[in-house]
Amino acid sequence: MRIYLAGPDVFHPAAEALGAEKKAVCASFGLAGVFPLDELVPGDGLSPRRHGLAIAAKDMRLIRSCGAALVNLSPYLGTSMDAGTAVELGLIAGLGIPAFGYSCDPRPFEARAADNLPGPDWRAERFGLCDNLMVEGAIEATGGRVLLPEAPCAFEDPGPFRMAAQALAFHLA
């Protein structure tokens, strides 16, 4: 089965190698990982805006071509997961595609958010979830779950991804 590999991994300096490693992990569980950079959208003749929108359309098409997804929920550019990945997760959940999430940071959202609140009277959600309640809620709605390491690890650490891929493979079996 084709598995969409959602996440900010495409922005990593070694994105292609990271994608290849994740696809190899998927293959070890009998899954066919689909990394967003497997298919490129040439920008020739396109404005930056049109190029970006063409990439978004390609990624949404790739999602629709897959039977399940593994979603990287690791904090990116701040306290929370990558905004683009959140949109992908919304599409995945809306399509009813099973999704399993993972993160390199096991701390609950409220612990990560504590130092980044806009003012002293603001507060973060206090549900002990991996991110905003809609994130974990969307994953649960697909029949999936979030897998986290026992301690924070490097973004590139394959451990959390491997746990999620194994859980997804077991779920699909």
N, C-alpha and C positions, 0 to 999 in steps of 0.2 A: 504494500500500500504506500502511496505517495504521502509524505509528511511535510507540511510547510514548516520551515524553521524561522519563526518570527523573532525579531529582536534587533537591538542596535549594533549587532555584530558587524553589519555591513560598513560601519564607520571606523572600525578598529584598524590600526595600521597594517595588521596582518590578516585582513578580512578573508582573503581567499584561502589561506591556510587554516584559519579557524573554521570556515565553512566546510572545507574538505575533511577536517578532523571530526566535525559533528556528523557529516554524512557517513563517515566510516563507522562511528558509534551506532548510528541508525542501522546500517547494514548488518552490524553484528547482532542485532535483534530482529533481523528480517524485514526491516523497514527501509523505504527509499526516501532519504532526506532530500528536500528541495530547498536549496539556499537561494535567497533573492538575487544574488549575483551570478547564479547559473545562467541567467538570461540578461543580457545588457541591452539598454536602449541607447543607440547612438544619438548624440546631441547635434549632429551636423544639420545646419539649417534651421534649428529650433532656438527660440529664445530660451533663456534660463528657466523662465516660468513654464513654458510649454514642455521643456525637457523634464522638469520636475513632475509635472502632471502626467506625462507619458510614463515615467517610472512608476508613479502611483497606480496608474491603470494596469500596467504590467504586473505589479505585485498583487493587485486584487484579482487579476485573472489567474495568477499562479495559485493563490489561495483557493479559488473555486475549483482548481484542477486537483486538489488534494483531498484525501479522506480523513485527515486528522492534522493536528498541529502541536508543535512544541514551542512554547512562548517564553522568551527570556525576559523576566520581570526585574532584572537587576537595575538598581538605580542608575540613571543616566542623565547627565546635565542637571543634577539636583537631587532632591529627596526621593523622587518617584521614578517609575519606569519611563521609558522613552515614549513620547507622545504618539509618534507614528506607529509604534508597536501596539499602543492602546487602541488606536483606530483599527489596526489589523485584528486585534482580539475581538473588538466589537463586531466586525464583519464575520469572523469565524463563529462567534456565538450566535449571531443572527442567522447564519446558514445552518446551524445545528451541527457543526463539525466538532468532534471531540477534541478537546485541548487540554494539555497538561502544562503547567507552568513551573518555572524554576528560577532561582536567583542565587547570586554569589553572596548575598547579604541576608542572613536569617533574622535580623532584628525586625520586630514589628514596625509598621509604618509610623506609629506615634513616636517611637524612640528615634527614628531617623528624622522625623519632622520637627522635633522639639527645638532644635537650634535654628530653624529656618522659618519660623512663624513671622508674619508681617508686623506683629505688635504684641504687647504684653497681655492683652485681653483675648487674643486669638487662641484657639486650641486645635489640635489635630484629632482626627477620629481615634477613638480608644476601643477598638475591637480586637486587637491582637492579630490583625490580618497582615499579609505581606505587603499590601499597598492599599489604596483607596478601596472601600468595600465593594464598589462596582467591578473592580478588577478581579478579585477573588470570586465574587458572585458570578461573573460571566464564565469563569472557568468551571465553577461548580455546576452551573446551568447546563454545560455541555457534557456533564458526567465525568469531568476530569477533576484534578486536584493539583495543589501546589506542593512541590518538593523543595526542601531547603537543607543546606548543609548545617552541621552542628555549630560551626563557627564561621565567621566571615572568611572568604577566600578571594583569590585574584579573579578578575573578570574572565580570564582565559582558562581557569581551572575546569577541567572536563567533568569533575565529580558531580556537581548538581545537574548538568545536562544528562549525564549517564543515568542518574537516578530517575529522571523524568522520562527518558527514552525507554528504560526498562519497564517503568510503571505503565507507560502508554502501550508498549508491546503486550504486556500481560492483560491490560484492559481490552485490547483488540482481539486477543486470542479466544 
